[in-house]
Amino acid sequence: MTQQRKKRAKMPSRLGRFLALLPAGCALLYPLYLATRLDLCEHTYQNSKIPAVFDGLRIAYISDIHYGTFLNDQRLNDLIGRVNALEPDLILLGGDYAENSDGALQFWQKKPAFQPRIATLAVFGNHDRTLPEENFLPIQKAMKAAGVIPLVNDVYLLEKEGNTIAFAGIDDYYNGYPDPERLSQLSQDADFIVFLPHTPDVFPELFSLPQPPFFDLALCGHTHGGQVVFFGYAPKTSTDCGNRYRSGWYHENGTDILVSNGVGTSDLPVRLGARPQFHLLTLTSK
Ligand SMILES: [Fe+2]
């Protein structure tokens, strides 16, 4: 896929840091207040390609935590507690754990205590892949020390009674070295394939290939739902696709795509028309 220059580590703006200090409950500052909320979105996801032995599999999906100036330990602990209380079989983390790779390393060194029944899988977002490049391997090492499996152009196979679901995590589209061909090869024998990119910007290039997409379901974040949205339209977006994959479910080229609003914020601690959210998907074959 297209390679782009890695971005230097970024810090929240002065205005953002100032806004983060204001009282979140102030009604006059509704966008500030909204950014501190967190909705659980529950989905029953049906697809006849899912082997029946996986009926009822519970998957929590969380993206764009952005731990740091705008999301403190209290909110992080609240998130982890709410996720664990769902008793998910798998927890999937969609990247952007902090504002930059230094922050991502600190986040993972805290050993956030996600507690699924089977495994927690994590991909990298563009904020996690900022310079310095030297943070890349220590972040993965810290993930493993926290009991989390990093998926960087790699696949986790969930097997049951001879049936397999593949979870294919790709390196970040903007600042990493994404390799969809490798993911396609590694997951080709699975009955059902869940693709985990950080950003929906991967889709136009993948859907322009002559062969059909290698995956069945994709879960991604990055957009923050537009973060500030007026009548369903975000004037400023973080993707090359503008509002095309801003938020919610999409059905394209025989695949299903869920774009999450994510948990945290970046640049400014404000949201409007794009509430923070995390997800619980319950799989069913029928
Ligand atoms: Fe993000």
Residues whose N, C-alpha, C, O or C-beta is under 5 A from the ligand:
A	BS01	LIG	D64 D96 H222
